[in-house]
Amino acid sequence: MVAGWNIMFCLAVTLAFVTAENDSGKGVVKLSSGAELHGEQSQEGGTTAFYGIKYGTAGRFEHAKPNTDFAYLKDPNRVKQGYVCPHFPMNIPGFPTRKLDMNEDCLYLDVYVPPSDKEKAEARPVFFWIYGGGFKMGDKDMYNATILAKAIDAVVVTVNYRLSVFGFLSTGDEAAPGNWAISDLKVALNWTLDNIAAFGGDPKKITISGESAGGALTSALMLDDDVRHKVKAGIAFSGSILSGWAVVKDPKAIALTLAASLGCSNATTAEAVACLKGMQYEVLLNGTKALEDKTDKAQMGMHFTPVVDGSHIAKLPADILLERAAKEDKSSEENAGKLITGYLREDAAMFTLFIAPQALLDNATHNYSSALKMLTMHSIGMTKGKCPPDVVAKNAKAAFDFYKISESVTSDEALNAYHMIASDLMFGVSAMKESMMYANISEKANQMFLITFNPGFRRLGAFHFMEVLHLFRGVLDAMMKEKMSEAFTKTISDYVHQIVYNGHYDGPFFGREGNYQEIDQDSKVVNKKIEFAKTQLLEDMLHCRNT
């Protein structure tokens, strides 16, 4: 299957170069389909942006198909950047309020072309961005890449995909297999492969990447043999398909509960899906939010996420990686894209807002006991309430002992201790486990990173989304303002630049020794090794085993 795809891929690349009239630097691109796209050159950086390219179409609870109708481009009243997929938008402190034009016909992408270099005639690599937001919020328009494209000297593609119930509802059978959003991303990736040469991009050097839920979706895409042989690399920031929050185990029960709450018959999955299909999207969206709001906040209310559907995710993710490692013939691994995965030391700090928001107040004080209590509460959420409270409390205490947390810690040290261990539970252990499983496939299959740079923003440390703020500079600067770091911006941009050009970072692979790169407080990249004992401890905590 891979060999057949390679033949088609070479043909597509050839056709793209032959039939596309590439004048992207002047803001005009004509694709092989005949569609003519007009870009806008940014005042800052000289990047040319092509907004609102409709890559796909999809009915509700149906897999996406490539778009073939570009008549919308002639409509002078069209929404310039295309519609946003229905969701309840996230509120980012300091970020300007946006008017979002929502519609289920939302499968659009944007392409950002950096300034041309007359001395550099070859095509540039491509950075394909998948936004995060708990699988239930977000849109490409938040991530303006005019500055990023120039910083990493690559063509950047940002893409919309369906969210929440629209992107992930599943009944676990043929009525609604689910993973609609993953089908969106695959169609968008294929569009990029077929068309990016017209923008000066190299279809043989595509790096897919995302953060949080976007990182988990990147990780999920790399489970697909076709996808991983199409791309040069995948970068998963703070998200893995192996994370406990990334895959729903019993999607049917959730789907039927939602249907019943909205007055639908749920005698059969087919009846429930047919009823949900016929509703106005606002009614369905509000019903989904009401269902999520009833969930314990510590569990983050993530009902609609990827599922094992036998197609887009053929088996349990860990089983796919184990089978890959068990193969005797691994020659195909040489041409597969590498996975670079990692997280931030205080990734979980943002989620303290769900569990104990008062803990982040400037005048809030903490000690050993209060931090241990917060970790216990967080662990209950991570184990979805299925672990006896006494075992959770015992394991939390064991974690404090392992991390050498002293009972005489200062207030800030206590808060940081909780954030660090909670982050390892929520993001770190899955990154470590995934890295170990990839290393069993091949010594050079993957790399791992840990970001410990603390910008000094409130009491959040190296918090979730902080690296994204530094990659997508511009409007997003409004959140941290003067706390934005030019040094860290350069380091994280250089890190991504190396990966998109080479398929990996210029450092050791994870391998059997557990090598990783730390981006430290000085914005320097330092080579380190993980503690395998820590991984085991965290696994025991998540699986309710006595540590």
C-alpha positions, 0 to 999 in steps of 0.5 A: 500500500505504501509503495503504491502511494509513493508512485501516486505521490511522485505523480502528484508532485510532478503534476503540481510543479508542471501545472501550477503557475507559481507567483506566490511571492506576488500574491497570486497562485493558480492551482492545477484545478484551475482555482486562482488564489490571491494572497495578502502580503503582511506589513511585518515580515513580508510573508504572503498569506492565502486565507480561506482555502476550502479543502474539504466538504463533509456532512454531519457525522460523515467523513470528509471528502476533498472539495472540488467546487471553488466557485465561492472564490468569486463571491465578493461577500464571502468570509475571507478566512472561511467559516469557523467550525462550531464550538464555544470559543476559549477566552484567553486573557488579554486576547481581543474579542473576536466575532466568529462566523460559525458554520458546519461548512468549515473545512478551510485552511490558510497558507503562509509563504515566507519572503522569497530568497533570490539566492535560494531557489529550492522549495521550502519545507512545510509546517502543517499546524493542528490547533489544540483546545481539548478537542472541543474548541479552537480555530486556525484563525487564532494562529496567524503565522505571518511571523512564524513562516519567516522565523522558521523559513518554511511554508506554514499551513494552518487548518480547521477541523471539526470539534466536539460532538461534530468532530468526534461523536461515536456510537462505536458501530456503523451508525457513527464510527467517529473520528470525523476530525481525523478524516478532516485532517487527512483530507487537508494533508492530502490537499497540502501534498497535492498543492503546496508546490504551487506555493513554493513548498516541498511536498516531500518535506512536510512536518505535521505538528500540534499542541495539546489536543492538536499534539494528540491528533498529531500522535494519532496521525503518526499511527497511520502507516500511510500518513507517516510515510507521507510526512518528514516528521511529526511534532507533538507539543503537550499531547499524545494519543497514549494520554488517558484523556485522549481516547474515549473507551465507551463512546456509545454510552456518551452518545446515547446519553447526549441523545436522551438529554436532547429528547431523542430516542436512543433505543438503537444507535441508528435512531439516536444518530438520525435524531442528532443529525437533524438538529440545528447545530446550536441546539446540539452544541448547547446540549453537548455543553450542558452534558460536559458541565455536569462532569467533575471539573477535575476530569476536564469534561472531555466527552468527545475525543478520538476513538478506536474505530478500526479505520483511522485508529485501527486498534488501541494505540499502544497495540499498534506501536507494539505490533510495529516493534515486533515486526521482523522486517523494519526496512520501511521504518527508514522512510517513515517520518520521525515523531518528536514529542514533549511537554512543559514542566508545569503543563498542568498549571493552567488546569489548576484553574479547573480544580482550585483556581484560588490557588493561583491568586497572588496572595494565596499561600501553600505548604506541603499539605495543601500541595499534597491535597491538590495532587490527590484531587488531580490524581482522582480526576486523572483516574476518572474516580475509579481508584479508591481514595486511600490508594490515590492519597498513598500514591500521591505521598509516594510521588512527593517522596520520590520527587524529594519534596520536603515538608519545609517547602516554601509557598512557591515551592509547594505550588511548583511541586504540585504543578510539576508532578501533576504535569508529569501525570497528565502529559509527561508519562504519556510522552515518556511511554510513547518515546520508549515504544517508538525507540523499541521500533527503531533507535532513530524513530523519535526524539523527546523534549522538555521545556522548563523555561519559566517566563515569570507569568503569574504563578504558572511556571512553564505553562501549557500553551506558553511555547505556542504563544512564542511560536505564533508571535503577533496578536497572541502577544497580548496574553503575556505582554512584556513577559514574552521572551525574545530569547525563548522565541528564537530557541523554539523557532530554531528548534522547529526550523531544524526539524522541518528541514532535517526531519529531526532536531540536531541532538540525540535520538531517544533510544534505549537510554532515554535521551531528551533535550531540555530547553532551560531557563536560559533558553538553551538546549541541553541534552539529558536522560529521563528517569525510567523509575519516574515513568514507572511510578507515574504509570502506577499512579494512573493505573491505581497500583500501589507505588 
